[in-house]
Amino acid sequence: MAFVGESSVDGVEEAAAASSLSHIAYIRPVAKGESGYAVCSADGKQLAVFPNYDAAFFTARQYNLAPVNVH
């Protein structure tokens, strides 16, 4: 699992720049047995994985995405 780094943040930046995507980003826990939170685009594509919720939320906001929770 890749955590915050240059490559994981690139996915968030690309989604924020794409004009065809909504500005909504879904934040959800990663698969059971693993730790971290995924930032996903409006169409469900996983963009990045972060070690905690706060990092995922604030990175999404940094790129002008509106983060919402998925349970």
C-alpha positions in Angstrom: 0.0 0.0 0.0 1.4 3.4 -1.0 0.9 6.2 1.5 1.3 9.9 1.0 4.1 10.6 -1.4 4.6 12.3 -4.7 2.9 9.5 -6.7 -0.2 9.3 -4.4 -0.9 13.0 -4.5 -0.6 13.1 -8.3 -3.9 11.2 -8.6 -5.7 13.8 -6.5 -4.1 16.6 -8.5 -5.1 15.1 -11.8 -8.7 14.5 -10.7 -9.0 18.1 -9.5 -7.7 19.4 -12.8 -10.0 17.3 -15.0 -12.9 19.3 -16.2 -15.2 16.4 -16.7 -15.2 15.2 -13.1 -17.3 16.5 -10.3 -15.5 18.3 -7.5 -16.7 15.7 -5.1 -14.1 13.4 -3.6 -15.2 10.4 -1.5 -13.1 9.5 1.5 -13.4 5.9 2.8 -11.5 3.4 4.8 -9.3 1.0 2.8 -10.0 -2.7 2.7 -10.4 -4.6 6.0 -7.1 -5.7 7.4 -5.4 -2.7 6.1 -5.1 0.8 7.6 -5.5 4.1 5.9 -8.1 6.1 4.0 -8.6 6.3 0.3 -9.6 9.5 -1.6 -11.8 8.4 -4.6 -13.1 10.4 -7.5 -16.9 10.9 -8.1 -16.8 7.9 -10.5 -15.2 5.6 -7.8 -11.6 5.6 -9.0 -9.2 5.4 -6.1 -6.9 8.4 -6.4 -4.7 8.1 -3.3 -4.3 6.4 0.0 -3.3 8.2 3.2 -2.4 7.0 6.7 -5.2 8.8 8.4 -8.5 10.5 7.7 -7.2 14.1 8.3 -4.5 13.7 5.7 -7.0 12.4 3.2 -9.5 15.2 3.9 -7.0 18.1 3.9 -5.3 16.9 0.7 -8.7 16.7 -1.1 -9.5 20.3 0.1 -6.0 21.5 -1.0 -7.0 20.5 -4.5 -10.4 22.2 -4.4 -12.3 19.0 -4.0 -15.3 18.7 -1.7 -14.6 15.6 0.5 -17.5 13.5 1.7 -17.5 10.3 3.8 -18.4 6.8 2.6 -19.2 4.3 5.3 
